[in-house]
Structure formats: C-alpha cells, structure tokens
C-alpha cells in the first residue's frame, strides 16, 4: 500500500482526507482512493463552516505529530475533504512519527481501506 506522506526539505507533506462532524477528533488510519492514492483519514467533530474543520485538522495533526500548530500549513484543499498539509520540522523524525501514528490507528481498529 502507498503512504500518504512524503518528506520535503521543509518537513513532511501529508495527503489528508477529512470527515467533518465525525463525532470526535482522531486519526483513523490510511485510506486508498480508486486511483491508488493514499490519504491519511482524519475525523474532526466540528462542521466544515468558516474554516473551523481546517483549524481542527491543523490542531489534531500538530498534537499527534509533536509540532506547534504554527508549523502545520494547509497547502491545498481548503474547501475540500482532500487536503495537502505541510508540517514544518525535521523530515525524518516527522516521517517516523507518522509511521508510528498510523500503526497505532490500525491497532485501534482504524483499518486501511479503499474509498
């Protein structure tokens, strides 16, 4: 299965698929689209109104990957469920945290699946 991240000189770029009004803020695992692209599946409790869901995603990713919210930049997809996010910081360390995080989500029952 493909992974939803790639390292860059500035940090780690993530492909994220967001479900607003998802009941709680959590990362549920990796999903694959019909074209084989991988996305980090994220649920946030707030609705996608006025940028609230985007802020919730930034906060969740910052907390989960151990960076300040100011280091999480929405690169594209502000009005879409599919977003590209840049986490600024040491790329290798961020990648290792992302790998551990998705393994954790899988262990909690968030299965990788096709969408």
NUTOR-113857 format. One record per atom (N, C-alpha, C): residue in one letter; chain; atom name; x, y, z. Coordinates in pm, whole numbers, always signed. Each point is the difference from the previous one (the first is absolute). Layout:
<type: A, mol: A, atom: CA, X: X, Y: Y, Z: Z>
...
This chain:
<type: X, mol: A, atom: N, X: +84, Y: -117, Z: +0>
<type: X, mol: A, atom: CA, X: -84, Y: +117, Z: +0>
<type: X, mol: A, atom: C, X: +89, Y: +124, Z: +0>
<type: X, mol: A, atom: N, X: -43, Y: +102, Z: -71>
<type: X, mol: A, atom: CA, X: +71, Y: +128, Z: -4>
<type: X, mol: A, atom: C, X: -17, Y: +71, Z: +134>
<type: X, mol: A, atom: N, X: +85, Y: +97, Z: +25>
<type: X, mol: A, atom: CA, X: -10, Y: +79, Z: +122>
<type: X, mol: A, atom: C, X: -45, Y: +143, Z: -35>
<type: X, mol: A, atom: N, X: -70, Y: +66, Z: +92>
<type: X, mol: A, atom: CA, X: -54, Y: +133, Z: -28>
<type: X, mol: A, atom: C, X: +94, Y: +115, Z: +35>
<type: X, mol: A, atom: N, X: +128, Y: -25, Z: +5>
<type: X, mol: A, atom: CA, X: +94, Y: +107, Z: +31>
<type: X, mol: A, atom: C, X: +123, Y: -10, Z: -86>
<type: X, mol: A, atom: N, X: +70, Y: +112, Z: -4>
<type: X, mol: A, atom: CA, X: +132, Y: +4, Z: -65>
<type: X, mol: A, atom: C, X: +81, Y: +106, Z: +72>
<type: X, mol: A, atom: N, X: +128, Y: -27, Z: +13>
<type: X, mol: A, atom: CA, X: +87, Y: +97, Z: +64>
<type: X, mol: A, atom: C, X: +38, Y: +108, Z: -101>
<type: X, mol: A, atom: N, X: +19, Y: +121, Z: +50>
<type: X, mol: A, atom: CA, X: +46, Y: +113, Z: -80>
<type: X, mol: A, atom: C, X: +113, Y: +66, Z: +77>
<type: X, mol: A, atom: N, X: +63, Y: +97, Z: -60>
<type: X, mol: A, atom: CA, X: +106, Y: +71, Z: +71>
<type: X, mol: A, atom: C, X: -51, Y: +74, Z: +122>
<type: X, mol: A, atom: N, X: -129, Y: +36, Z: -1>
<type: X, mol: A, atom: CA, X: -58, Y: +77, Z: +110>
<type: X, mol: A, atom: C, X: -61, Y: -88, Z: +108>
<type: X, mol: A, atom: N, X: -28, Y: -127, Z: -32>
<type: X, mol: A, atom: CA, X: -64, Y: -86, Z: +98>
<type: X, mol: A, atom: C, X: -69, Y: -118, Z: -64>
<type: X, mol: A, atom: N, X: -128, Y: -18, Z: +34>
<type: X, mol: A, atom: CA, X: -78, Y: -114, Z: -48>
<type: X, mol: A, atom: C, X: -129, Y: +51, Z: -63>
<type: X, mol: A, atom: N, X: -26, Y: -43, Z: -123>
<type: X, mol: A, atom: CA, X: -126, Y: +36, Z: -65>
<type: X, mol: A, atom: C, X: -94, Y: -119, Z: +11>
<type: X, mol: A, atom: N, X: -122, Y: +28, Z: +49>
<type: X, mol: A, atom: CA, X: -100, Y: -104, Z: +19>
<type: X, mol: A, atom: C, X: -117, Y: +20, Z: -93>
<type: X, mol: A, atom: N, X: -52, Y: -109, Z: -54>
<type: X, mol: A, atom: CA, X: -127, Y: +0, Z: -72>
<type: X, mol: A, atom: C, X: -104, Y: -46, Z: +102>
<type: X, mol: A, atom: N, X: -101, Y: +85, Z: +26>
<type: X, mol: A, atom: CA, X: -94, Y: -25, Z: +107>
<type: X, mol: A, atom: C, X: -142, Y: -2, Z: -55>
<type: X, mol: A, atom: N, X: -78, Y: -99, Z: +42>
<type: X, mol: A, atom: CA, X: -142, Y: -5, Z: -34>
<type: X, mol: A, atom: C, X: -78, Y: +22, Z: +129>
<type: X, mol: A, atom: N, X: -77, Y: +109, Z: +3>
<type: X, mol: A, atom: CA, X: -67, Y: +45, Z: +122>
<type: X, mol: A, atom: C, X: -148, Y: -32, Z: -2>
<type: X, mol: A, atom: N, X: -50, Y: -46, Z: +113>
<type: X, mol: A, atom: CA, X: -144, Y: -16, Z: +21>
<type: X, mol: A, atom: C, X: -40, Y: +98, Z: +108>
<type: X, mol: A, atom: N, X: -62, Y: +114, Z: -39>
<type: X, mol: A, atom: CA, X: -49, Y: +94, Z: +102>
<type: X, mol: A, atom: C, X: -125, Y: -58, Z: +67>
<type: X, mol: A, atom: N, X: -31, Y: +51, Z: +116>
<type: X, mol: A, atom: CA, X: -112, Y: -52, Z: +80>
<type: X, mol: A, atom: C, X: +15, Y: -150, Z: +20>
<type: X, mol: A, atom: N, X: +122, Y: -42, Z: +27>
<type: X, mol: A, atom: CA, X: +32, Y: -142, Z: +13>
<type: X, mol: A, atom: C, X: -12, Y: -54, Z: +140>
<type: X, mol: A, atom: N, X: -62, Y: +76, Z: +90>
<type: X, mol: A, atom: CA, X: -22, Y: -49, Z: +135>
<type: X, mol: A, atom: C, X: +111, Y: +34, Z: +98>
<type: X, mol: A, atom: N, X: +124, Y: -16, Z: -41>
<type: X, mol: A, atom: CA, X: +114, Y: +32, Z: +85>
<type: X, mol: A, atom: C, X: +121, Y: +28, Z: -88>
<type: X, mol: A, atom: N, X: +98, Y: +68, Z: +56>
<type: X, mol: A, atom: CA, X: +122, Y: +28, Z: -75>
<type: X, mol: A, atom: C, X: +93, Y: -120, Z: +15>
<type: X, mol: A, atom: N, X: +28, Y: -67, Z: -113>
<type: X, mol: A, atom: CA, X: +92, Y: -114, Z: +5>
<type: X, mol: A, atom: C, X: +49, Y: -37, Z: -139>
<type: X, mol: A, atom: N, X: +112, Y: -67, Z: -2>
<type: X, mol: A, atom: CA, X: +57, Y: -53, Z: -123>
<type: X, mol: A, atom: C, X: -39, Y: -146, Z: -4>
<type: X, mol: A, atom: N, X: -63, Y: -42, Z: -111>
<type: X, mol: A, atom: CA, X: -54, Y: -135, Z: -5>
<type: X, mol: A, atom: C, X: +83, Y: -97, Z: -82>
<type: X, mol: A, atom: N, X: +99, Y: +48, Z: -73>
<type: X, mol: A, atom: CA, X: +85, Y: -90, Z: -77>
<type: X, mol: A, atom: C, X: +28, Y: +55, Z: -139>
<type: X, mol: A, atom: N, X: +25, Y: -90, Z: -92>
<type: X, mol: A, atom: CA, X: +30, Y: +37, Z: -138>
<type: X, mol: A, atom: C, X: -109, Y: -57, Z: -89>
<type: X, mol: A, atom: N, X: -50, Y: +84, Z: -91>
<type: X, mol: A, atom: CA, X: -97, Y: -46, Z: -99>
<type: X, mol: A, atom: C, X: +61, Y: +18, Z: -138>
<type: X, mol: A, atom: N, X: -45, Y: -83, Z: -91>
<type: X, mol: A, atom: CA, X: +49, Y: +5, Z: -138>
<type: X, mol: A, atom: C, X: -116, Y: +39, Z: -90>
<type: X, mol: A, atom: N, X: +23, Y: +93, Z: -93>
<type: X, mol: A, atom: CA, X: -106, Y: +35, Z: -94>
<type: X, mol: A, atom: C, X: +1, Y: -97, Z: -118>
<type: X, mol: A, atom: N, X: -96, Y: +16, Z: -89>
<type: X, mol: A, atom: CA, X: -15, Y: -93, Z: -113>
<type: X, mol: A, atom: C, X: +123, Y: +0, Z: -91>
<type: X, mol: A, atom: N, X: +72, Y: +112, Z: -3>
<type: X, mol: A, atom: CA, X: +120, Y: +11, Z: -84>
<type: X, mol: A, atom: C, X: +125, Y: -56, Z: +69>
<type: X, mol: A, atom: N, X: -15, Y: -47, Z: +123>
<type: X, mol: A, atom: CA, X: +113, Y: -56, Z: +73>
<type: X, mol: A, atom: C, X: +75, Y: +100, Z: +85>
<type: X, mol: A, atom: N, X: -49, Y: +123, Z: +7>
<type: X, mol: A, atom: CA, X: +63, Y: +102, Z: +84>
<type: X, mol: A, atom: C, X: -32, Y: -24, Z: +146>
<type: X, mol: A, atom: N, X: +97, Y: +21, Z: +87>
<type: X, mol: A, atom: CA, X: -18, Y: -20, Z: +143>
<type: X, mol: A, atom: C, X: -29, Y: +132, Z: +69>
<type: X, mol: A, atom: N, X: -90, Y: -5, Z: +97>
<type: X, mol: A, atom: CA, X: -41, Y: +119, Z: +77>
<type: X, mol: A, atom: C, X: -4, Y: -36, Z: +147>
<type: X, mol: A, atom: N, X: +46, Y: +90, Z: +85>
<type: X, mol: A, atom: CA, X: -13, Y: -18, Z: +144>
<type: X, mol: A, atom: C, X: -144, Y: +36, Z: +36>
<type: X, mol: A, atom: N, X: -75, Y: -94, Z: +55>
<type: X, mol: A, atom: CA, X: -140, Y: +23, Z: +35>
<type: X, mol: A, atom: C, X: -9, Y: +67, Z: +136>
<type: X, mol: A, atom: N, X: -67, Y: +114, Z: +1>
<type: X, mol: A, atom: CA, X: -13, Y: +81, Z: +121>
<type: X, mol: A, atom: C, X: -147, Y: +35, Z: +20>
<type: X, mol: A, atom: N, X: -45, Y: -9, Z: +124>
<type: X, mol: A, atom: CA, X: -136, Y: +42, Z: +36>
<type: X, mol: A, atom: C, X: +11, Y: +117, Z: +97>
<type: X, mol: A, atom: N, X: -83, Y: +101, Z: -19>
<type: X, mol: A, atom: CA, X: -6, Y: +111, Z: +94>
<type: X, mol: A, atom: C, X: -145, Y: +21, Z: +40>
<type: X, mol: A, atom: N, X: -22, Y: +44, Z: +122>
<type: X, mol: A, atom: CA, X: -136, Y: +13, Z: +53>
<type: X, mol: A, atom: C, X: -74, Y: +121, Z: -57>
<type: X, mol: A, atom: N, X: +72, Y: +104, Z: -37>
<type: X, mol: A, atom: CA, X: -64, Y: +125, Z: -43>
<type: X, mol: A, atom: C, X: -44, Y: -8, Z: -146>
<type: X, mol: A, atom: N, X: -99, Y: +83, Z: -37>
<type: X, mol: A, atom: CA, X: -42, Y: +5, Z: -140>
<type: X, mol: A, atom: C, X: +100, Y: +79, Z: -85>
<type: X, mol: A, atom: N, X: -10, Y: -19, Z: -130>
<type: X, mol: A, atom: CA, X: +88, Y: +70, Z: -94>
<type: X, mol: A, atom: C, X: -59, Y: +136, Z: -33>
<type: X, mol: A, atom: N, X: -13, Y: +85, Z: +98>
<type: X, mol: A, atom: CA, X: -56, Y: +134, Z: -18>
<type: X, mol: A, atom: C, X: +101, Y: +102, Z: +49>
<type: X, mol: A, atom: N, X: +26, Y: +99, Z: -84>
<type: X, mol: A, atom: CA, X: +89, Y: +108, Z: +41>
<type: X, mol: A, atom: C, X: +142, Y: -42, Z: +33>
<type: X, mol: A, atom: N, X: +46, Y: -109, Z: -58>
<type: X, mol: A, atom: CA, X: +137, Y: -45, Z: +24>
<type: X, mol: A, atom: C, X: +20, Y: -74, Z: +131>
<type: X, mol: A, atom: N, X: -109, Y: -27, Z: +71>
<type: X, mol: A, atom: CA, X: +13, Y: -67, Z: +131>
<type: X, mol: A, atom: C, X: +59, Y: -140, Z: -13>
<type: X, mol: A, atom: N, X: -42, Y: -75, Z: -101>
<type: X, mol: A, atom: CA, X: +52, Y: -136, Z: -16>
<type: X, mol: A, atom: C, X: +148, Y: +4, Z: -37>
<type: X, mol: A, atom: N, X: +41, Y: +96, Z: -84>
<type: X, mol: A, atom: CA, X: +141, Y: +12, Z: -37>
<type: X, mol: A, atom: C, X: +86, Y: +28, Z: +123>
<type: X, mol: A, atom: N, X: -47, Y: +89, Z: +87>
<type: X, mol: A, atom: CA, X: +75, Y: +28, Z: +123>
<type: X, mol: A, atom: C, X: +6, Y: -123, Z: +90>
<type: X, mol: A, atom: N, X: -111, Y: -72, Z: +10>
<type: X, mol: A, atom: CA, X: -2, Y: -122, Z: +81>
<type: X, mol: A, atom: C, X: +99, Y: -104, Z: -54>
<type: X, mol: A, atom: N, X: +9, Y: -12, Z: -132>
<type: X, mol: A, atom: CA, X: +95, Y: -93, Z: -62>
<type: X, mol: A, atom: C, X: +143, Y: +43, Z: +33>
<type: X, mol: A, atom: N, X: +29, Y: +128, Z: -14>
<type: X, mol: A, atom: CA, X: +135, Y: +50, Z: +31>
<type: X, mol: A, atom: C, X: +35, Y: -30, Z: +146>
<type: X, mol: A, atom: N, X: -93, Y: +26, Z: +91>
<type: X, mol: A, atom: CA, X: +25, Y: -25, Z: +142>
<type: X, mol: A, atom: C, X: +22, Y: -149, Z: +28>
<type: X, mol: A, atom: N, X: -83, Y: -84, Z: -61>
<type: X, mol: A, atom: CA, X: +12, Y: -145, Z: +21>
<type: X, mol: A, atom: C, X: +134, Y: -52, Z: -51>
<type: X, mol: A, atom: N, X: +38, Y: +40, Z: -121>
<type: X, mol: A, atom: CA, X: +128, Y: -45, Z: -55>
<type: X, mol: A, atom: C, X: +118, Y: +52, Z: +82>
<type: X, mol: A, atom: N, X: -9, Y: +125, Z: +46>
<type: X, mol: A, atom: CA, X: +108, Y: +56, Z: +82>
<type: X, mol: A, atom: C, X: +17, Y: -81, Z: +129>
<type: X, mol: A, atom: N, X: -111, Y: -26, Z: +66>
<type: X, mol: A, atom: CA, X: +5, Y: -76, Z: +126>
<type: X, mol: A, atom: C, X: +52, Y: -142, Z: -26>
<type: X, mol: A, atom: N, X: -50, Y: -65, Z: -104>
<type: X, mol: A, atom: CA, X: +36, Y: -139, Z: -27>
<type: X, mol: A, atom: C, X: +146, Y: -16, Z: -42>
<type: X, mol: A, atom: N, X: +54, Y: +101, Z: -70>
<type: X, mol: A, atom: CA, X: +136, Y: -12, Z: -52>
<type: X, mol: A, atom: C, X: +103, Y: +84, Z: +77>
<type: X, mol: A, atom: N, X: -45, Y: +63, Z: +109>
<type: X, mol: A, atom: CA, X: +93, Y: +68, Z: +89>
<type: X, mol: A, atom: C, X: +63, Y: +127, Z: -54>
<type: X, mol: A, atom: N, X: -80, Y: +78, Z: -73>
<type: X, mol: A, atom: CA, X: +48, Y: +130, Z: -50>
<type: X, mol: A, atom: C, X: -99, Y: +106, Z: +43>
<type: X, mol: A, atom: N, X: +41, Y: +127, Z: +3>
<type: X, mol: A, atom: CA, X: -96, Y: +106, Z: +31>
<type: X, mol: A, atom: C, X: -100, Y: +18, Z: -115>
<type: X, mol: A, atom: N, X: -117, Y: +49, Z: +32>
<type: X, mol: A, atom: CA, X: -103, Y: +24, Z: -103>
<type: X, mol: A, atom: C, X: +54, Y: +93, Z: -108>
<type: X, mol: A, atom: N, X: +85, Y: +94, Z: +38>
<type: X, mol: A, atom: CA, X: +56, Y: +93, Z: -97>
<type: X, mol: A, atom: C, X: +89, Y: -70, Z: -103>
<type: X, mol: A, atom: N, X: +44, Y: -123, Z: +29>
<type: X, mol: A, atom: CA, X: +85, Y: -76, Z: -93>
<type: X, mol: A, atom: C, X: -83, Y: -85, Z: -97>
<type: X, mol: A, atom: N, X: -133, Y: +5, Z: +11>
<type: X, mol: A, atom: CA, X: -89, Y: -78, Z: -87>
<type: X, mol: A, atom: C, X: -66, Y: +97, Z: -97>
<type: X, mol: A, atom: N, X: +30, Y: -16, Z: -127>
<type: X, mol: A, atom: CA, X: -49, Y: +92, Z: -103>
<type: X, mol: A, atom: C, X: -88, Y: -74, Z: -100>
<type: X, mol: A, atom: N, X: -121, Y: +51, Z: -20>
<type: X, mol: A, atom: CA, X: -89, Y: -55, Z: -101>
<type: X, mol: A, atom: C, X: +47, Y: +49, Z: -136>
<type: X, mol: A, atom: N, X: +48, Y: -93, Z: -84>
<type: X, mol: A, atom: CA, X: +55, Y: +37, Z: -131>
<type: X, mol: A, atom: C, X: -106, Y: +6, Z: -108>
<type: X, mol: A, atom: N, X: -98, Y: -91, Z: +5>
<type: X, mol: A, atom: CA, X: -108, Y: -1, Z: -99>
<type: X, mol: A, atom: C, X: -119, Y: -75, Z: +57>
<type: X, mol: A, atom: N, X: -117, Y: +26, Z: -59>
<type: X, mol: A, atom: CA, X: -121, Y: -71, Z: +40>
<type: X, mol: A, atom: C, X: -79, Y: +65, Z: +111>
<type: X, mol: A, atom: N, X: +11, Y: +131, Z: +17>
<type: X, mol: A, atom: CA, X: -69, Y: +68, Z: +110>
<type: X, mol: A, atom: C, X: -151, Y: -27, Z: -1>
<type: X, mol: A, atom: N, X: -61, Y: -13, Z: -118>
<type: X, mol: A, atom: CA, X: -144, Y: -22, Z: -10>
<type: X, mol: A, atom: C, X: -34, Y: -144, Z: -39>
<type: X, mol: A, atom: N, X: +95, Y: -89, Z: +14>
<type: X, mol: A, atom: CA, X: -17, Y: -139, Z: -43>
<type: X, mol: A, atom: C, X: +25, Y: -95, Z: +116>
<type: X, mol: A, atom: N, X: -52, Y: -121, Z: -10>
<type: X, mol: A, atom: CA, X: +32, Y: -102, Z: +99>
<type: X, mol: A, atom: C, X: +143, Y: -49, Z: -16>
<type: X, mol: A, atom: N, X: +53, Y: +10, Z: -121>
<type: X, mol: A, atom: CA, X: +137, Y: -43, Z: -27>
<type: X, mol: A, atom: C, X: +92, Y: +120, Z: +4>
<type: X, mol: A, atom: N, X: +98, Y: -7, Z: +87>
<type: X, mol: A, atom: CA, X: +89, Y: +113, Z: +25>
<type: X, mol: A, atom: C, X: +146, Y: -43, Z: -8>
<type: X, mol: A, atom: N, X: +84, Y: +96, Z: -26>
<type: X, mol: A, atom: CA, X: +145, Y: -19, Z: +9>
<type: X, mol: A, atom: C, X: +48, Y: +92, Z: +111>
<type: X, mol: A, atom: N, X: +73, Y: -59, Z: +93>
<type: X, mol: A, atom: CA, X: +45, Y: +72, Z: +118>
<type: X, mol: A, atom: C, X: +151, Y: -15, Z: +12>
<type: X, mol: A, atom: N, X: +68, Y: +109, Z: +30>
<type: X, mol: A, atom: CA, X: +144, Y: -3, Z: +25>
<type: X, mol: A, atom: C, X: +25, Y: +16, Z: +148>
<type: X, mol: A, atom: N, X: +74, Y: -92, Z: +57>
<type: X, mol: A, atom: CA, X: +45, Y: +11, Z: +139>
<type: X, mol: A, atom: C, X: +146, Y: +39, Z: -3>
<type: X, mol: A, atom: N, X: +32, Y: +115, Z: +51>
<type: X, mol: A, atom: CA, X: +138, Y: +48, Z: +0>
<type: X, mol: A, atom: C, X: +76, Y: -60, Z: +119>
<type: X, mol: A, atom: N, X: +118, Y: -50, Z: -31>
<type: X, mol: A, atom: CA, X: +82, Y: -60, Z: +105>
<type: X, mol: A, atom: C, X: +96, Y: -100, Z: -62>
<type: X, mol: A, atom: N, X: +70, Y: -76, Z: +84>
<type: X, mol: A, atom: CA, X: +96, Y: -99, Z: -51>
<type: X, mol: A, atom: C, X: -73, Y: -111, Z: -76>
<type: X, mol: A, atom: N, X: +22, Y: -11, Z: -131>
<type: X, mol: A, atom: CA, X: -77, Y: -94, Z: -83>
<type: X, mol: A, atom: C, X: +6, Y: -146, Z: +46>
<type: X, mol: A, atom: N, X: +117, Y: -48, Z: +34>
<type: X, mol: A, atom: CA, X: +14, Y: -142, Z: +37>
<type: X, mol: A, atom: C, X: -75, Y: -28, Z: +130>
<type: X, mol: A, atom: N, X: +13, Y: +87, Z: +98>
<type: X, mol: A, atom: CA, X: -70, Y: -19, Z: +127>
<type: X, mol: A, atom: C, X: -151, Y: +7, Z: -19>
<type: X, mol: A, atom: N, X: -47, Y: +94, Z: -82>
<type: X, mol: A, atom: CA, X: -143, Y: +10, Z: -26>
<type: X, mol: A, atom: C, X: -53, Y: -123, Z: -72>
<type: X, mol: A, atom: N, X: +77, Y: -52, Z: -96>
<type: X, mol: A, atom: CA, X: -41, Y: -121, Z: -70>
<type: X, mol: A, atom: C, X: -11, Y: -117, Z: +96>
<type: X, mol: A, atom: N, X: +98, Y: -14, Z: +89>
<type: X, mol: A, atom: CA, X: -3, Y: -109, Z: +98>
<type: X, mol: A, atom: C, X: -122, Y: +11, Z: +91>
<type: X, mol: A, atom: N, X: -34, Y: +124, Z: +41>
<type: X, mol: A, atom: CA, X: -119, Y: +19, Z: +83>
<type: X, mol: A, atom: C, X: -126, Y: -36, Z: -77>
<type: X, mol: A, atom: N, X: -5, Y: +36, Z: -129>
<type: X, mol: A, atom: CA, X: -117, Y: -32, Z: -83>
<type: X, mol: A, atom: C, X: -16, Y: -151, Z: -15>
<type: X, mol: A, atom: N, X: +110, Y: -70, Z: -20>
<type: X, mol: A, atom: CA, X: -5, Y: -147, Z: -12>
<type: X, mol: A, atom: C, X: -54, Y: -60, Z: +129>
<type: X, mol: A, atom: N, X: +52, Y: +45, Z: +114>
<type: X, mol: A, atom: CA, X: -45, Y: -52, Z: +130>
<type: X, mol: A, atom: C, X: -147, Y: +33, Z: +24>
<type: X, mol: A, atom: N, X: -39, Y: +120, Z: -38>
<type: X, mol: A, atom: CA, X: -138, Y: +45, Z: +19>
<type: X, mol: A, atom: C, X: -99, Y: -85, Z: -80>
<type: X, mol: A, atom: N, X: +33, Y: -29, Z: -124>
<type: X, mol: A, atom: CA, X: -91, Y: -79, Z: -82>
<type: X, mol: A, atom: C, X: -2, Y: -146, Z: +46>
<type: X, mol: A, atom: N, X: +111, Y: -49, Z: +52>
<type: X, mol: A, atom: CA, X: +2, Y: -135, Z: +56>
<type: X, mol: A, atom: C, X: -90, Y: -6, Z: +123>
<type: X, mol: A, atom: N, X: +4, Y: +104, Z: +81>
<type: X, mol: A, atom: CA, X: -86, Y: +11, Z: +118>
<type: X, mol: A, atom: C, X: -147, Y: +0, Z: -39>
<type: X, mol: A, atom: N, X: -33, Y: +82, Z: -101>
<type: X, mol: A, atom: CA, X: -140, Y: +10, Z: -46>
<type: X, mol: A, atom: C, X: -48, Y: -136, Z: -49>
<type: X, mol: A, atom: N, X: +85, Y: -74, Z: -70>
<type: X, mol: A, atom: CA, X: -37, Y: -133, Z: -47>
<type: X, mol: A, atom: C, X: -24, Y: -96, Z: +116>
<type: X, mol: A, atom: N, X: +81, Y: +12, Z: +104>
<type: X, mol: A, atom: CA, X: -14, Y: -87, Z: +116>
<type: X, mol: A, atom: C, X: -129, Y: +31, Z: +76>
<type: X, mol: A, atom: N, X: -47, Y: +126, Z: -5>
<type: X, mol: A, atom: CA, X: -124, Y: +38, Z: +66>
<type: X, mol: A, atom: C, X: -123, Y: -38, Z: -80>
<type: X, mol: A, atom: N, X: +20, Y: -52, Z: -120>
<type: X, mol: A, atom: CA, X: -115, Y: -41, Z: -79>
<type: X, mol: A, atom: C, X: -27, Y: +86, Z: -121>
<type: X, mol: A, atom: N, X: +79, Y: +106, Z: -20>
<type: X, mol: A, atom: CA, X: -14, Y: +81, Z: -120>
<type: X, mol: A, atom: C, X: +70, Y: -73, Z: -113>
<type: X, mol: A, atom: N, X: -72, Y: -68, Z: -83>
<type: X, mol: A, atom: CA, X: +60, Y: -83, Z: -104>
<type: X, mol: A, atom: C, X: +28, Y: +79, Z: -126>
<type: X, mol: A, atom: N, X: +104, Y: -32, Z: -69>
<type: X, mol: A, atom: CA, X: +27, Y: +55, Z: -132>
<type: X, mol: A, atom: C, X: -104, Y: -57, Z: -94>
<type: X, mol: A, atom: N, X: -61, Y: +87, Z: -79>
<type: X, mol: A, atom: CA, X: -107, Y: -47, Z: -87>
<type: X, mol: A, atom: C, X: -6, Y: +84, Z: -126>
<type: X, mol: A, atom: N, X: -72, Y: -50, Z: -98>
<type: X, mol: A, atom: CA, X: -18, Y: +72, Z: -127>
<type: X, mol: A, atom: C, X: -121, Y: +89, Z: +10>
<type: X, mol: A, atom: N, X: +9, Y: +118, Z: -61>
<type: X, mol: A, atom: CA, X: -113, Y: +94, Z: -7>
<type: X, mol: A, atom: C, X: -16, Y: +45, Z: -141>
